[in-house]
Structure formats: structure tokens, C-alpha cells
Amino acid sequence: MYDAIGAEWIKLRSLRSTPALLVIGLTVTVLTALLFGLLIGPEFQRATPADRMDFDPVGLSFTGMQLGQLAVVVLAVLAVGSEFGSGMIRTSLAAVPRRGTLLTAKFVLLGSIGMAWGLVTGAASLLVGTWALGADLAALPRAT
């Protein structure tokens, strides 16, 4: 299994679009959080403490996640589809004859990359969005 994941990692790294799609997704997500934070920030600053309790600054910061995730979905489609387009799937199945092992390796690798991308992008989006909004992360209301 580890060899199949290693082979998938080499194939994914060889796609020229891999770093570009991850950076585009990160940029779109963070810029959307910044834009929404800057647009709604003055209104949030003028709001009373009672009105601020009804507002969700974390949700506002994560508004762009759906747009950014499109880039990761495109990456997954390219990772799977490029093998079929180039005929490399025959070589992959010759190297890893068990289709389940090959697909599991793809799933594990793409899932791990997607999870790491989501954690980095989520943290950056939260920090930028709450900064642009003017909210203090430590003072945000906590769910009980």
C-alpha cells in the first residue's frame, strides 16, 4: 500500500497544475474572507454588544471556502482523469494490479492533501476575516 501511495504522490507532483490549483484555492478563499470582512466590518464595529452576539464572524470568515474547494475538486478530477486521457492507467494497473489498492492509494493521498489544504486555508481565512472585520478572536462568543 505504501508503494502505491508513493507512486500516486509522484504522479500528482508531476501534474503542472497541482501547485497552481492549491495556491488559487487558498488565494480565492482568503481574499473572499478579506473582502467580506472589510465590507461588513464598519457595520460590525457600530453594532451593540447584543447585536454582536447574534452575528457569526467565524461563519463570515469561512464564506469563501466553497469557492476555494472548487480548486481542490478540480485537482482531484485531474489526478484521476489525466491517467485515462494519457493512457497511463494501463501502466498504473500493470504496476498495481489490484484496482482496490490503486483507488485506495488515490483516495488516501487526495484526502490527505485536501485535509492539509483545508486546515491551512481555514486558519488563514479565519485570521484574515476576523482581522478585517475588526473582531477579537479571544472575545468571540463561545457555543455552550
N, C-alpha and C positions, 0 to 999 in steps of 0.2 A: 504494500500500500504506500509506503514512504517513497519508493522509487517512482510510483505513478504520480504522486503529488509533486515530486521534484521535476518530473518531465512536464507536467502541466504548468508548473511555475516557469520553466524555461520557455515554453510556448507562449505563455501570457506576457512574459517580459519581451519577447521578440516582436509582439504587436506594437507598431509605432504609435498607435492611438491610446495605449494604456495610460501613460503618464498624463497625456493631454486631457483625457476624459476625467481622470481623477482630479486634476487641477481645475478644470472647467466646472465640475460639480461643486467643489469646495468654494470657488470664487462666486458662483451664482448664489449659493446658499448664504454665504457671509454677506455679500452685497445686498441681498434681499432683506436680511435681518437689519443691516445698517440703514437701508432706505426706510423701512417701516418704523424703525426706532427714531430716526430723525424726523419723520413726518408726524408721528404721534407723540413724540417727546414733549413738545411745548404744552400740549393738552394734558398730558400726564402730570407735568410739573404743577399746573394750575389746579389739579383735582384735589378735592378734600380727602382726608385720610379714609373716610368711609367709602368714597368712590374708588379709591385706590385698592381697597380690599376686594371689590368686585372685578377688578381688572386683572388680566393674566399676562404679565410681562414675559414670562417664560414661553408661553404659547406664541406670543407675538415674535419672539426671537427665533422660534422654530418654524415660522411661516414658510420660509424658502426651502425647507428640507425636501418637500415633494418635488420641487423643480430640480434640485441638486441630485436627487436619487435617480432621475431620468438618465443622467450621465453614467451612473453605475449600472443601470439596466442595459444601456447600450453597450457598455463594456462586456457584460455577461453574454449578450447576444453575439457580439463579435468574437468572443473567446470560443463559443461553441460553433457559430456559423462559419467562421473563417476556415475551419478544418474541412468542412464539407465543400466550400467553394474552391479550395485549392487542391482537394483530393488527398489531403494529409490524413484524413480519417482512416484511410486504408493502412497507412503506416502506424497510426496510433493503435488500431485494433490488432495489428500484427505484433506490436510490442507488448500490448496488454490485451490478450485475447478475451478476457472476461469483461464483458461490457459493463457489468455492475461495478466492478472495481474502477474502470475508467471513468464512469459517470460519478461515482462517489468521490474520486480524486478531484474531479472538476468542481463538484458541489462544495467540498471541504475548502478548496483553495479560493473559489469565488466568494463563499460565505465568509471566510476569514478576512479577505481583503475588504469586502463590504462592511463587515463589522468594525474593522480598524478605521476605515474611511468615515463611517458614521460616528464613531467616538470622537475622532479629531474634528470633524466638521461640526458636530453638535456642540462640543466645548467652545470652539471658535465662534460659532453663531450665537451661543448664549452670552459669551463675554462681550462681543461686539454689539449685539442687540440691546442688552441691558445698559451698556455704556452709552449708546446713542439715545436710549430712552431716558437716561438720567436716573435710573433705578439703582438702588444699592442692593447687591445680591444678598448681603447679610440681613438686610431689613425686609426682604420679601416675605409675605405671609406664608406660613407652612400649613400643609394639609394636615388635618387631625383625624 
